Amino acid sequence: MKEEIKWIDKYLLNKDHNENEAFKRDSPLAHFIQLEKAENYIQWLNNHYRKNISIT
């Protein structure tokens, strides 16, 4: 039933459900991914502006 509703939403109502049911936003993995993204962004800022920025 859920798949039919998703199909109707996607193809008839132009709503897209890209949510991954296996991935929880409050999981330890999600926290790790957010931290890694922040560290990568800080590293990019440091390289781009040649300043030493830290997360702490």
Secondary structure, DSSP 8 states (H G I E B T S, - for coil): -HHHHHHHHHHTS-------TT--TTSHHHHHHHHHHHHHHHHHHHHHH-------
